[in-house]
Amino acid sequence: MKKTFKITDRNIFEGEKANPQNCAIAKAIKKEMKSKIQDVSVLPSHVTLRIDNKMFIAEMPKYGSDFIKRFDHGQAVNNFKLNLNFKKGYALV
């Protein structure tokens, strides 16, 4: 499942640093997927979603990892589009 998420200035403003479930990227995913997802977790290495009690994992691209590191350290970040390719049924960790 390929998805593109727009990380907006509002997501950045409302996102919480070092919070995988409520960071700027997690907020953008929650907004886009609305009630479809049960859980989301965003890490510099990958994104995990739970939809209908099934796990979906996507590897985080380098530009996403760089954004997370800057955001978590309180550095300036810009809005951007994040392309993720989710695979079903396994975990990277």
N, CA, C and O atoms as CSV, one atom per row, in Angstrom:
chain,resi,resn,atom,element,x,y,z
A,1,MET,N,N,0.843,-1.158,0.000
A,1,MET,CA,C,0.000,0.000,0.000
A,1,MET,C,C,0.902,1.238,0.000
A,1,MET,O,O,1.591,1.513,0.983
A,2,LYS,N,N,0.891,1.970,-1.095
A,2,LYS,CA,C,1.680,3.199,-1.210
A,2,LYS,C,C,0.813,4.382,-0.819
A,2,LYS,O,O,-0.325,4.514,-1.269
A,3,LYS,N,N,1.370,5.235,0.023
A,3,LYS,CA,C,0.640,6.414,0.494
A,3,LYS,C,C,1.588,7.616,0.501
A,3,LYS,O,O,2.783,7.489,0.770
A,4,THR,N,N,1.025,8.770,0.200
A,4,THR,CA,C,1.756,10.035,0.313
A,4,THR,C,C,1.052,10.893,1.355
A,4,THR,O,O,-0.163,11.087,1.301
A,5,PHE,N,N,1.819,11.395,2.289
A,5,PHE,CA,C,1.281,12.222,3.366
A,5,PHE,C,C,1.884,13.616,3.280
A,5,PHE,O,O,3.085,13.768,3.056
A,6,LYS,N,N,1.046,14.633,3.459
A,6,LYS,CA,C,1.494,16.022,3.491
A,6,LYS,C,C,1.709,16.411,4.947
A,6,LYS,O,O,0.767,16.450,5.738
A,7,ILE,N,N,2.959,16.698,5.289
A,7,ILE,CA,C,3.263,17.166,6.632
A,7,ILE,C,C,3.189,18.692,6.555
A,7,ILE,O,O,4.052,19.335,5.958
A,8,THR,N,N,2.153,19.259,7.164
A,8,THR,CA,C,1.856,20.688,7.041
A,8,THR,C,C,2.488,21.496,8.174
A,8,THR,O,O,2.988,20.947,9.156
A,9,ASP,N,N,2.446,22.814,8.003
A,9,ASP,CA,C,2.930,23.696,9.074
A,9,ASP,C,C,2.130,23.469,10.357
A,9,ASP,O,O,2.678,23.538,11.457
A,10,ARG,N,N,0.841,23.199,10.211
A,10,ARG,CA,C,0.004,22.949,11.393
A,10,ARG,C,C,0.436,21.656,12.098
A,10,ARG,O,O,0.514,21.618,13.326
A,11,ASN,N,N,0.721,20.586,11.317
A,11,ASN,CA,C,1.222,19.345,11.919
A,11,ASN,C,C,2.507,19.615,12.696
A,11,ASN,O,O,2.696,19.102,13.799
A,12,ILE,N,N,3.381,20.419,12.114
A,12,ILE,CA,C,4.660,20.740,12.752
A,12,ILE,C,C,4.428,21.528,14.040
A,12,ILE,O,O,5.055,21.247,15.062
A,13,PHE,N,N,3.535,22.509,13.995
A,13,PHE,CA,C,3.242,23.328,15.168
A,13,PHE,C,C,2.607,22.507,16.291
A,13,PHE,O,O,2.952,22.683,17.460
A,14,GLU,N,N,1.675,21.606,15.940
A,14,GLU,CA,C,0.946,20.832,16.944
A,14,GLU,C,C,1.659,19.541,17.359
A,14,GLU,O,O,1.330,18.964,18.395
A,15,GLY,N,N,2.625,19.084,16.566
A,15,GLY,CA,C,3.317,17.825,16.868
A,15,GLY,C,C,4.179,17.919,18.118
A,15,GLY,O,O,4.666,18.990,18.482
A,16,GLU,N,N,4.354,16.787,18.759
A,16,GLU,CA,C,5.153,16.712,19.986
A,16,GLU,C,C,6.503,16.079,19.685
A,16,GLU,O,O,6.584,15.020,19.063
A,17,LYS,N,N,7.556,16.741,20.133
A,17,LYS,CA,C,8.912,16.216,19.938
A,17,LYS,C,C,9.069,14.893,20.673
A,17,LYS,O,O,8.543,14.712,21.771
A,18,ALA,N,N,9.801,13.969,20.053
A,18,ALA,CA,C,10.151,12.680,20.658
A,18,ALA,C,C,8.923,11.883,21.109
A,18,ALA,O,O,8.997,11.129,22.078
A,19,ASN,N,N,7.806,12.046,20.416
A,19,ASN,CA,C,6.592,11.280,20.723
A,19,ASN,C,C,6.165,10.545,19.448
A,19,ASN,O,O,5.520,11.143,18.586
A,20,PRO,N,N,6.510,9.264,19.314
A,20,PRO,CA,C,6.230,8.522,18.085
A,20,PRO,C,C,4.748,8.436,17.712
A,20,PRO,O,O,4.418,8.221,16.546
A,21,GLN,N,N,3.864,8.600,18.677
A,21,GLN,CA,C,2.426,8.507,18.403
A,21,GLN,C,C,1.777,9.869,18.152
A,21,GLN,O,O,0.627,9.929,17.718
A,22,ASN,N,N,2.496,10.959,18.418
A,22,ASN,CA,C,1.875,12.276,18.291
A,22,ASN,C,C,2.819,13.334,17.729
A,22,ASN,O,O,2.625,14.528,17.960
A,23,CYS,N,N,3.842,12.898,16.988
A,23,CYS,CA,C,4.763,13.841,16.355
A,23,CYS,C,C,4.094,14.435,15.110
A,23,CYS,O,O,2.961,14.082,14.782
A,24,ALA,N,N,4.795,15.334,14.422
A,24,ALA,CA,C,4.232,15.994,13.240
A,24,ALA,C,C,3.827,14.976,12.165
A,24,ALA,O,O,2.764,15.110,11.558
A,25,ILE,N,N,4.663,13.967,11.928
A,25,ILE,CA,C,4.350,12.961,10.906
A,25,ILE,C,C,3.175,12.109,11.347
A,25,ILE,O,O,2.295,11.818,10.537
A,26,ALA,N,N,3.134,11.704,12.603
A,26,ALA,CA,C,2.009,10.907,13.111
A,26,ALA,C,C,0.703,11.694,12.983
A,26,ALA,O,O,-0.328,11.125,12.625
A,27,LYS,N,N,0.740,12.988,13.271
A,27,LYS,CA,C,-0.461,13.817,13.140
A,27,LYS,C,C,-0.939,13.863,11.690
A,27,LYS,O,O,-2.140,13.784,11.429
A,28,ALA,N,N,-0.011,13.990,10.755
A,28,ALA,CA,C,-0.379,14.020,9.337
A,28,ALA,C,C,-0.999,12.689,8.900
A,28,ALA,O,O,-1.979,12.671,8.155
A,29,ILE,N,N,-0.424,11.582,9.364
A,29,ILE,CA,C,-0.953,10.257,9.021
A,29,ILE,C,C,-2.351,10.088,9.610
A,29,ILE,O,O,-3.258,9.614,8.926
A,30,LYS,N,N,-2.531,10.472,10.871
A,30,LYS,CA,C,-3.849,10.360,11.512
A,30,LYS,C,C,-4.897,11.189,10.768
A,30,LYS,O,O,-6.028,10.743,10.579
A,31,LYS,N,N,-4.515,12.392,10.350
A,31,LYS,CA,C,-5.464,13.252,9.636
A,31,LYS,C,C,-5.847,12.632,8.291
A,31,LYS,O,O,-7.022,12.612,7.924
A,32,GLU,N,N,-4.866,12.137,7.573
A,32,GLU,CA,C,-5.110,11.563,6.245
A,32,GLU,C,C,-5.928,10.271,6.311
A,32,GLU,O,O,-6.838,10.062,5.509
A,33,MET,N,N,-5.596,9.414,7.270
A,33,MET,CA,C,-6.222,8.092,7.345
A,33,MET,C,C,-7.472,8.103,8.233
A,33,MET,O,O,-8.224,7.129,8.260
A,34,LYS,N,N,-7.689,9.199,8.953
A,34,LYS,CA,C,-8.846,9.400,9.826
A,34,LYS,C,C,-9.160,8.184,10.688
A,34,LYS,O,O,-8.312,7.743,11.463
A,35,SER,N,N,-10.344,7.647,10.565
A,35,SER,CA,C,-10.765,6.563,11.471
A,35,SER,C,C,-10.277,5.188,11.036
A,35,SER,O,O,-10.565,4.202,11.714
A,36,LYS,N,N,-9.553,5.089,9.934
A,36,LYS,CA,C,-9.098,3.784,9.447
A,36,LYS,C,C,-8.033,3.159,10.343
A,36,LYS,O,O,-7.991,1.939,10.499
A,37,ILE,N,N,-7.171,3.994,10.935
A,37,ILE,CA,C,-6.071,3.435,11.717
A,37,ILE,C,C,-6.415,3.369,13.199
A,37,ILE,O,O,-7.107,4.234,13.734
A,38,GLN,N,N,-5.918,2.326,13.843
A,38,GLN,CA,C,-6.100,2.167,15.283
A,38,GLN,C,C,-4.894,2.711,16.045
A,38,GLN,O,O,-5.050,3.306,17.111
A,39,ASP,N,N,-3.706,2.512,15.507
A,39,ASP,CA,C,-2.468,2.979,16.128
A,39,ASP,C,C,-1.497,3.403,15.045
A,39,ASP,O,O,-1.528,2.893,13.925
A,40,VAL,N,N,-0.633,4.345,15.394
A,40,VAL,CA,C,0.469,4.751,14.524
A,40,VAL,C,C,1.692,4.981,15.402
A,40,VAL,O,O,1.586,5.492,16.517
A,41,SER,N,N,2.845,4.598,14.887
A,41,SER,CA,C,4.107,4.845,15.574
A,41,SER,C,C,5.140,5.241,14.526
A,41,SER,O,O,5.359,4.518,13.554
A,42,VAL,N,N,5.772,6.393,14.730
A,42,VAL,CA,C,6.730,6.935,13.763
A,42,VAL,C,C,8.104,6.976,14.413
A,42,VAL,O,O,8.297,7.616,15.447
A,43,LEU,N,N,9.051,6.288,13.798
A,43,LEU,CA,C,10.438,6.275,14.260
A,43,LEU,C,C,11.338,6.673,13.099
A,43,LEU,O,O,10.906,6.610,11.948
A,44,PRO,N,N,12.577,7.081,13.364
A,44,PRO,CA,C,13.472,7.428,12.259
A,44,PRO,C,C,13.723,6.261,11.289
A,44,PRO,O,O,14.083,6.491,10.134
A,45,SER,N,N,13.543,5.046,11.731
A,45,SER,CA,C,13.797,3.884,10.870
A,45,SER,C,C,12.562,3.396,10.120
A,45,SER,O,O,12.678,2.873,9.011
A,46,HIS,N,N,11.368,3.563,10.722
A,46,HIS,CA,C,10.159,3.032,10.091
A,46,HIS,C,C,8.881,3.621,10.703
A,46,HIS,O,O,8.905,4.272,11.747
A,47,VAL,N,N,7.770,3.366,10.010
A,47,VAL,CA,C,6.440,3.762,10.483
A,47,VAL,C,C,5.608,2.500,10.599
A,47,VAL,O,O,5.601,1.670,9.690
A,48,THR,N,N,4.908,2.351,11.710
A,48,THR,CA,C,4.032,1.203,11.922
A,48,THR,C,C,2.597,1.696,12.058
A,48,THR,O,O,2.320,2.638,12.801
A,49,LEU,N,N,1.688,1.050,11.331
A,49,LEU,CA,C,0.256,1.328,11.442
A,49,LEU,C,C,-0.463,0.057,11.846
A,49,LEU,O,O,-0.040,-1.043,11.490
A,50,ARG,N,N,-1.547,0.205,12.588
A,50,ARG,CA,C,-2.440,-0.928,12.852
A,50,ARG,C,C,-3.807,-0.551,12.298
A,50,ARG,O,O,-4.428,0.424,12.720
A,51,ILE,N,N,-4.253,-1.357,11.337
A,51,ILE,CA,C,-5.544,-1.148,10.693
A,51,ILE,C,C,-6.303,-2.467,10.763
A,51,ILE,O,O,-5.805,-3.497,10.308
A,52,ASP,N,N,-7.495,-2.439,11.327
A,52,ASP,CA,C,-8.305,-3.664,11.478
A,52,ASP,C,C,-7.498,-4.789,12.121
A,52,ASP,O,O,-7.566,-5.938,11.685
A,53,ASN,N,N,-6.737,-4.450,13.158
A,53,ASN,CA,C,-5.896,-5.399,13.895
A,53,ASN,C,C,-4.836,-6.069,13.033
A,53,ASN,O,O,-4.360,-7.152,13.375
A,54,LYS,N,N,-4.459,-5.447,11.925
A,54,LYS,CA,C,-3.366,-5.931,11.075
A,54,LYS,C,C,-2.268,-4.881,11.083
A,54,LYS,O,O,-2.538,-3.681,11.036
A,55,MET,N,N,-1.026,-5.345,11.144
A,55,MET,CA,C,0.117,-4.436,11.187
A,55,MET,C,C,0.611,-4.146,9.781
A,55,MET,O,O,0.683,-5.034,8.933
A,56,PHE,N,N,0.951,-2.879,9.552
A,56,PHE,CA,C,1.550,-2.434,8.304
A,56,PHE,C,C,2.813,-1.661,8.650
A,56,PHE,O,O,2.796,-0.789,9.518
A,57,ILE,N,N,3.913,-1.984,7.963
A,57,ILE,CA,C,5.208,-1.380,8.253
A,57,ILE,C,C,5.755,-0.740,6.972
A,57,ILE,O,O,5.665,-1.318,5.890
A,58,ALA,N,N,6.319,0.455,7.113
A,58,ALA,CA,C,6.979,1.117,5.992
A,58,ALA,C,C,8.348,1.610,6.447
A,58,ALA,O,O,8.490,2.174,7.532
A,59,GLU,N,N,9.330,1.394,5.622
A,59,GLU,CA,C,10.661,1.913,5.910
A,59,GLU,C,C,10.635,3.435,5.739
A,59,GLU,O,O,10.058,3.949,4.781
A,60,MET,N,N,11.258,4.139,6.669
A,60,MET,CA,C,11.309,5.603,6.608
A,60,MET,C,C,12.420,6.021,5.647
A,60,MET,O,O,13.569,5.616,5.824
A,61,PRO,N,N,12.095,6.829,4.629
A,61,PRO,CA,C,13.150,7.330,3.740
A,61,PRO,C,C,14.080,8.288,4.483
A,61,PRO,O,O,13.720,8.839,5.523
A,62,LYS,N,N,15.275,8.477,3.935
A,62,LYS,CA,C,16.282,9.297,4.602
A,62,LYS,C,C,15.768,10.715,4.878
A,62,LYS,O,O,16.018,11.264,5.951
A,63,TYR,N,N,15.058,11.306,3.923
A,63,TYR,CA,C,14.568,12.676,4.147
A,63,TYR,C,C,13.556,12.724,5.292
A,63,TYR,O,O,13.446,13.750,5.963
A,64,GLY,N,N,12.820,11.647,5.530
A,64,GLY,CA,C,11.913,11.570,6.675
A,64,GLY,C,C,12.675,11.436,7.979
A,64,GLY,O,O,12.331,12.068,8.978
A,65,SER,N,N,13.717,10.607,7.967
A,65,SER,CA,C,14.565,10.438,9.157
A,65,SER,C,C,15.239,11.748,9.532
A,65,SER,O,O,15.317,12.104,10.708
A,66,ASP,N,N,15.726,12.462,8.521
A,66,ASP,CA,C,16.373,13.755,8.770
A,66,ASP,C,C,15.387,14.744,9.382
A,66,ASP,O,O,15.736,15.489,10.298
A,67,PHE,N,N,14.158,14.751,8.877
A,67,PHE,CA,C,13.123,15.632,9.427
A,67,PHE,C,C,12.890,15.308,10.902
A,67,PHE,O,O,12.855,16.211,11.738
A,68,ILE,N,N,12.728,14.015,11.224
A,68,ILE,CA,C,12.467,13.601,12.611
A,68,ILE,C,C,13.593,14.046,13.535
A,68,ILE,O,O,13.341,14.578,14.616
A,69,LYS,N,N,14.831,13.829,13.113
A,69,LYS,CA,C,15.966,14.205,13.959
A,69,LYS,C,C,15.996,15.711,14.208
A,69,LYS,O,O,16.227,16.148,15.335
A,70,ARG,N,N,15.765,16.505,13.165
A,70,ARG,CA,C,15.747,17.971,13.328
A,70,ARG,C,C,14.572,18.397,14.213
A,70,ARG,O,O,14.735,19.213,15.120
A,71,PHE,N,N,13.390,17.838,13.943
A,71,PHE,CA,C,12.187,18.177,14.714
A,71,PHE,C,C,12.371,17.847,16.192
A,71,PHE,O,O,12.054,18.662,17.058
A,72,ASP,N,N,12.882,16.653,16.478
A,72,ASP,CA,C,13.059,16.224,17.867
A,72,ASP,C,C,14.099,17.053,18.621
A,72,ASP,O,O,14.053,17.147,19.847
A,73,HIS,N,N,15.029,17.651,17.888
A,73,HIS,CA,C,16.049,18.493,18.518
A,73,HIS,C,C,15.661,19.968,18.521
A,73,HIS,O,O,16.470,20.821,18.889
A,74,GLY,N,N,14.425,20.276,18.111
A,74,GLY,CA,C,13.943,21.648,18.165
A,74,GLY,C,C,14.500,22.545,17.072
A,74,GLY,O,O,14.418,23.769,17.176
A,75,GLN,N,N,15.061,21.960,16.031
A,75,GLN,CA,C,15.600,22.745,14.928
A,75,GLN,C,C,14.489,23.088,13.937
A,75,GLN,O,O,13.438,22.447,13.926
A,76,ALA,N,N,14.728,24.087,13.120
A,76,ALA,CA,C,13.742,24.519,12.132
A,76,ALA,C,C,13.513,23.412,11.093
A,76,ALA,O,O,14.462,22.794,10.610
A,77,VAL,N,N,12.243,23.175,10.761
A,77,VAL,CA,C,11.868,22.202,9.735
A,77,VAL,C,C,10.800,22.833,8.838
A,77,VAL,O,O,10.095,23.756,9.244
A,78,ASN,N,N,10.700,22.326,7.637
A,78,ASN,CA,C,9.717,22.821,6.674
A,78,ASN,C,C,8.683,21.746,6.387
A,78,ASN,O,O,8.931,20.557,6.589
A,79,ASN,N,N,7.516,22.179,5.913
A,79,ASN,CA,C,6.511,21.203,5.500
A,79,ASN,C,C,7.031,20.443,4.276
A,79,ASN,O,O,7.877,20.949,3.539
A,80,PHE,N,N,6.523,19.237,4.066
A,80,PHE,CA,C,6.985,18.404,2.957
A,80,PHE,C,C,6.002,17.272,2.719
A,80,PHE,O,O,5.067,17.075,3.495
A,81,LYS,N,N,6.220,16.530,1.641
A,81,LYS,CA,C,5.422,15.341,1.343
A,81,LYS,C,C,6.277,14.106,1.625
A,81,LYS,O,O,7.446,14.037,1.245
A,82,LEU,N,N,5.668,13.143,2.294
A,82,LEU,CA,C,6.348,11.907,2.673
A,82,LEU,C,C,5.705,10.739,1.939
A,82,LEU,O,O,4.514,10.473,2.101
A,83,ASN,N,N,6.496,10.046,1.137
A,83,ASN,CA,C,6.024,8.870,0.405
A,83,ASN,C,C,6.433,7.613,1.152
A,83,ASN,O,O,7.615,7.394,1.417
A,84,LEU,N,N,5.451,6.789,1.489
A,84,LEU,CA,C,5.707,5.544,2.224
A,84,LEU,C,C,5.082,4.375,1.488
A,84,LEU,O,O,4.024,4.500,0.872
A,85,ASN,N,N,5.762,3.226,1.563
A,85,ASN,CA,C,5.273,1.994,0.952
A,85,ASN,C,C,5.086,0.965,2.069
A,85,ASN,O,O,6.052,0.355,2.526
A,86,PHE,N,N,3.849,0.779,2.500
A,86,PHE,CA,C,3.554,-0.122,3.622
A,86,PHE,C,C,3.452,-1.566,3.159
A,86,PHE,O,O,2.881,-1.867,2.111
A,87,LYS,N,N,4.013,-2.441,3.959
A,87,LYS,CA,C,3.907,-3.884,3.725
A,87,LYS,C,C,3.153,-4.482,4.897
A,87,LYS,O,O,3.299,-4.030,6.033
A,88,LYS,N,N,2.366,-5.475,4.629
A,88,LYS,CA,C,1.469,-6.052,5.637
A,88,LYS,C,C,2.093,-7.268,6.317
A,88,LYS,O,O,2.779,-8.071,5.685
A,89,GLY,N,N,1.838,-7.383,7.628
A,89,GLY,CA,C,2.040,-8.634,8.320
A,89,GLY,C,C,3.394,-8.961,8.893
A,89,GLY,O,O,3.624,-10.112,9.262
A,90,TYR,N,N,4.308,-8.008,8.988
A,90,TYR,CA,C,5.566,-8.284,9.653
A,90,TYR,C,C,6.092,-7.014,10.284
A,90,TYR,O,O,5.629,-5.916,9.976
A,91,ALA,N,N,7.064,-7.169,11.173
A,91,ALA,CA,C,7.651,-6.008,11.837
A,91,ALA,C,C,9.148,-5.986,11.592
A,91,ALA,O,O,9.779,-7.029,11.419
A,92,LEU,N,N,9.708,-4.785,11.578
A,92,LEU,CA,C,11.143,-4.619,11.372
A,92,LEU,C,C,11.913,-4.738,12.685
A,92,LEU,O,O,13.135,-4.889,12.682
A,93,VAL,N,N,11.199,-4.669,13.799
A,93,VAL,CA,C,11.881,-4.703,15.102
A,93,VAL,C,C,11.686,-6.033,15.776
A,93,VAL,O,O,12.188,-6.245,16.880
